Amino acid sequence: MTKLKHKQLWLLLIILPTWINLLLKAYAFMGIFGTYGTANKFLEFIGIGTQQILFTDFSFLFVSTYIFIPFMILPIYNALEEMNPSLTHAAQDLGATRWTTFWRVIFPITLDGVKAGCQAVFIPALSLFMITRLIAGNRVITLGTAIEEHFLVTQDWGMGSTIGVFLIIAMFIIMFVSGAKRKKGAMK
C-alpha cells in the first residue's frame, strides 16, 4: 500500500467505515444479509437461491472483521510508511527473494505495528455485545456476552466475575508483552 498510486484515497477508504456508528453498521449488515437483502438477491441472481446468512457464524465473523480491520491495518500501514525503503533494496541486491525479504527485513521492522494493531483490536473484539445480539442472533458467545449471561441470566456472579478478571489479566499480559519488547528496542 505504501507504493500505491492514490495512496491517500485508499487510506481514506480504510478509515471511512470507522466514522460510522457501530449500531448503524450493524443495522446496515442486517439489511444486507437478511432474507430479502442484497446478498440473497445476488445469490438468487447467480442461481444459488436464498440462503440463511443472517444469524450465522459467517455473518458474525464477516461483520466483526469489517469493523475491526481498519484498526489492524492502520498501525501496520504506519510502520510500513516509517520503514526505510533502502533496506528492502539492499536485501534484493544481496539476492534475497521477495519471501525472504518479507520475513527477514519487512516483518521484523513492522512487528511493532502488528502488536499495536493487536492491542487496539483485542479487548473490543472480545466483547461485541451489539453484533452478537443483532448479527449472530445470540448464537455466538463472546467473553462479554458470557459475563453478561452469568450476571443477569444465571445470576452466577462468581463465574461472571472470574471471566471478567481473566479478561483484564489477559489484557494486561498482552499490553505488558508488547510494551516490554518495545522498550527494549528503544534502549538499543
Secondary structure, 3 states (H helix, E strand, C coil): CCCCCCHHHHHHHHHHHHHCCHHHHHHHHHHHHCCCCHHHHHHHHCCCCCCCCCCCHHHHHHHHHHHHHHHHHHHHHHHHHHCCHHHHHHHHHCCCCHHHHHHHHHHHHHHHHHHHHHHHHHHHHHHCHHHHHHCCCCCCCCHHHHHHHHHHHCCCHHHHHHHHHHHHHHHHHHHHHHHHHHHHHHHC
